[in-house]
Amino acid sequence: MKHPIYFGSIALESNRWKPECQPSIYFSEWLSRVNQAGFDGIELWQRHYTQGSRAEKERLTSGPNPPAIFNSYATFENTDESRSQRNEIAQAILETRALAVKFNLGTDAFREEEYIAQFREWSETLPSEMALLYECHPGDIGDKPDTAKAILKKINNPNIGIIVHPFCLSPDNLHAWFDCFPDLIRHLHVHQRDEGGVFNLLEFSAEGNEARCRILRQRGFRGTLTVEFTKGTALVRENADEIFRNACSDLQFLRSNLS
C-alpha cells in the first residue's frame, strides 16, 4: 500500500529548539516546493503558525488542503499559563483546519494524573473527529510501551493514536511497540542519527533502515509518516535548501522500501 508521507516544517526551522526566538522562515514560501516534490501533505510546526504575521497565517490557510497534522507543543500543567497556551493552540488548530494534532504529555512522572486531567479537558475543546497523536518521545512519561499503554488506558479516548520513531529504535524495540500497540501506531516521525548523534540520510544506514521498513510491512503498519529531520539538521549553519533536498531523498527511500 502507499503510505501518506508528510513534510515536517520543523525540518527547515533553525530556531526549532529556541523557544524564545521567532521562526527563521516563512513556511508558506515552501508549500509549492513540498507539493511538487511529491509529499502528501505537511506537518505544520506550531510556531510557524502561532508566531506568524496575519498575512503569513492567511497564506498558510488559504490553500485547499489543510495541514495533515498540527505539531503542537502544548503543556499540560494545571496552571493559568499552561491553560492559556493550550487555548491559543486549540484556536490555531481550528483556524488551520488541521486533521490531526501531535502532542506530548510531559516529562515528570509524578505529575501523570495532572497531565492526564488537563489533556482530557483540552481535548474536549477540539473537533470531535480530530485524530490525537501521542508522540512517545524519549523523555516523555510515556516513552516506553508499557507506560504508554497504561496512560492511554487512563485517558480512554478512541481518537488517540501513537507516534513512534522507528529509525531510532532497534528491531527488538520496534517489535515491542507493535506487540503493545498492534493497531494504535498510526503515525511515524522519521529521522536517522549516526552513532555520534549527527542527523543523516536514511540511505546512510541503508541495510538497517531497510530492515526496519520490512518490520513495518510485516507488522501491518497502515498509518502515515512525517520526514521530521534529516542530514543537515542541527548544524551550526543550516542550509534550508540542502535540508529540503535531503528530505526529498528520504522520501524516495521510504517510497521504495514501504511499498
N, C-alpha and C positions, 0 to 999 in steps of 0.2 A: 504494500500500500504506500501511497505518497503521504508523508507526514508534513503538515504545515510547519514551515521553518520561518521564524521571525528574526528581524534585525533589532538588537537592543541598542537604543540610542545612547545608553551609558557607555558603549564601546568607544564612542568618539569624544567623550567628555573628559578633558584633562583635569577638571576640578571635581571629579566624581566623589572623591574622598575628603573634600574640604568643605565641611558643612556650612561655613560662614561665607563662602565665596559664591559669586554669581556664576551661572553657567558660562562656559567659554565659547559656545557656539549657538547659532540659531538652527535648531534641528530641522525646522521647516525647509531650509535650503537643501537638505539631503533627501527629502522624501522621493523626489523623482528618480534619483540615482538608486535608492533602495528598491523601488518598484522595477526599474529597468534591469537590475542585477538578478531578479528572479526570486527575491524574498516574498513570502506570502503575507506579510504584514509587519507591524512594528510592535515592540515592547517599549513603551514610552516612559523614560525615566522621569520621576515625579518633578524634579526641579526644572526640567526642560519646559514644563508647562506652568507650574505654580509660580516660578520666578521669571516667567516670560512677560514681555510687554503685552498690552491689549492687542496690538497688531500681530504679535507672534502667536498668541493664543488663537486668534481668528484664523491665521494661516494653518495652524496645526489641526484645526477642527473643521476647516472649510471643505475638505475632500469628501468623497462619497463613502470612504471606508474608515470607520473609527479605529483607534488603536486596538489591536487584538488583546493587549494586556497593558494595564497601568501599573508601572513598577513603583509601588508605594513604600515609603519609609515611615509609615505611621508607627507611633509608640503607644503602648497600652498600659501606662501607669495611670493610677487613679488620681490625676492632678488636673487642675484647670488648664495648665499649659498644654499638657498632652491632649486633653479633650478638645481644646481649641484647634490644635494641629490636626486632629482627626476630622474635625468638622470641615476644615479647609480642604483636606484631601478628598473627603466624600463629595464635596461640591465640585472639585476638579474632575473627579471620576464621572459625575453626572454631565458636566459640560463637554467632556471629550467623547462621551457615549462609549467608553471602553467596554469591551465584552467580558473582561476578567480583571481581577486585581491580584497582584502578588503582595504578600505580606510576610513579615516575621513577627514573632510574638515578643521576644525579649531574651535577655541573657542571664537573668537572676532566677535560678531555680526556686528560691524561697518565695518568689512573687508569682508563682504559676497561677494560683487561684485568682489573683488580682488581674493578671494579664487576660485570663480566660473570660472573666466577668466583663472587662472593658471591651474585649473583642466582640463578645456577643452583643453588647449594647450598640457598638459601632456598626456591626454587620447588618443590623436591622434598619439602618438608615440608607443602605444601598439597595439597588433594584433587586427584587426577589429572584430574578433569573440569573443574576450575576455569578459567574464562577469565582470562587475564593481559593486562591492558590497559595498554600502554605509552603514557603521556602524553608526547607530544613537545613539551613545554612550552618556550617561549623561555628560553634559558639552559641547558637540559639538553644533554648531549653529543649527543643525537640530535634536535636541533631543526631539522635540515634533512633533506629527503627522502633525499639520497644517503648522509648519515652514518647516518641511522636504518636504511636498508636494509643497510648494512654491519654494523651492530650486530646486527640481527635474524638475519643470516646466521651470525654467530658464535655467537649464543645457540642457534639451531637448535631451537626449541621450537614445535610445531604449535599450541599453545594460545594463542600470543601474537597479539594484535591491536593496532592503532594507534588512539590518540586524537588528533584534531586539533581546532583551534579555528577553524571555518570563517568565523565572523563577525568574526574578527580578521585574516583573510587577504584579500589582493587576489584577484580572479578568477584571474589568472595563477598565483599561488602555490597556490591551492586546486586548480587543474588539475594543477599539478606534483606535489602529494601523490598525487593519483589516478593520474597517469602512473606513479609509482614503486610505488604500492600499490593496484592496481586492485581487489584482493579483501581486503585486510587492514585497511582503515579500518573498524573495527567499532563505534566509539563517537565521539560528538562532545560537547565541552564548549561550552556556549552562553553567550556574553555579548557585549555590544556596548559599545564605548567610543567617545566622540566624539574629535575632534582634540585636545582638551585632556586626554585621558586619563580623563574622567569617565564612569562607567558610565551607560548609558541603555537605554531600551526598544528592542527590535528595530524597532518601528514608527517610531522616531525617524529612522532611515535606511531607510525602507521600500523605496525603489527599489533600493538596493544590496543589501539583505538578501533581497529577493525574487529578485534575480539570483543570489545565492549559493544560494538554495533550488533554483532552476532547474538550476544546475550539479550539485547533489547528485542531483536526479532524473535528469538526463542521464547522469551517470556511474554510475548504477545503485546508489547507496548503499542498503544494506538493513539498516543497523545501528540502534543505539539512540542516544539523546541525553539529556543532563542539562542542565537550566537551572541553571547554576552561580552566576552573578552577574547582577544586573540594576540598574535605576535605584534609587538609594538605598544601594547598597553603597559602603562606604569613606567615607561622610560622617563628619564629626566626631561627629555624634549620629545614629546609625542608628535607624530605626523598623522593628522586625521586621514589624509588621502591614502597613506600607506596602510593604516589600520583598516580602512574600508576595503582595500584590495585583499588584505589578508582574511578579513571576514568573508569575503566572496569565495576565497579558496576553501575555507572551512565549510561554507555552504555546499560547494561541489563535493567535498569529501563525504559529507552527510548524505547527500543525494545518492552518491554512488554506493554507499555501504548500508543504507537503511531500506532500500527498495527490495 
